[in-house]
Amino acid sequence: CKPIDVPPHAFLSSSGRDWECERGHTKVDESCVPIELPAHAYLADSYGRGWECDRGYRVAGDACAAIAVPANAFLDSRGRDWECARGFQRSDQSCVAIELPAHAYFDSSGERWKCGRGYRESNESCVAIEIPRDAYLARSGGCIAIRACNPAAQG
């Protein structure tokens, strides 16, 4: 059996054939050196740098830089980028309001709009659906005829 030289801040691996560095240290040649944490960073169980940036910061070289969150925006769920609030859309490094036409509402994404019941989309606006005599507005918002609907009138 050949002895394995285990340097300071290291331990014998589970296989017993090699060694690994303790948490907070990284292997450099045949030694374990401390991982230097920049401000706003924490040790991570990953290869490479051995650290990750705190929420609200992103890696910038060997440092963590604050993420600039513009007005009407918030940090995403991972804290690594930002998203615009409902009713706003990303434009370069800002959030601009989405123009909501009369008789419209935002869909579930908050990034697009739909026309309300009794209206249809036409040239970025909502126009009333003309309901012919002998017809009515269905639950779906389309025209239902007792006899026949004029397709041109309902859009």
Phi, psi and omega in degrees: 000137179257128180293149178254123178281117180255116182288169175302147180065030177225168177215159179291133180292166183297335178285339182080007183253350184207184179230159178230153178281149175293161176303138181091001179229157178227150183282124174229113186056244182246033179217169176247121180249148180296142175280127179271117181270125173286169176301143177067034178230164177220157177294141180232149176277067181217160176276167181097238183295323184086005178216159176229158178279148175298163175302134180092002179229155175227156181295131176223088184071240179257023183224176175243122180255140178296141177276122178281113181261115182288172176301145179065031178222168179211160177295143177290175186298333179269347180076019183254349180203184179234158178229151177283148177291164179305133180090004179230155177229151182289135175217105187057242182251032179216173176242124180250146181293140175273128179290123181254112181290164177302142178070025179238164177216158178284140176286184185296336179284335183077004182251347180228165178235160177228155177280145178288171180303132179091002179230156177227156180285137177204114178051056177061026175216174177246126179243149182294140174280127178278123183258117180293161174300148181071025177219169177212165180276121181285167178304324180289346181100353178270174183273133174242128185255146169284319174255284180204143175266145175277111183304327180293329183282334183262349178084000000 
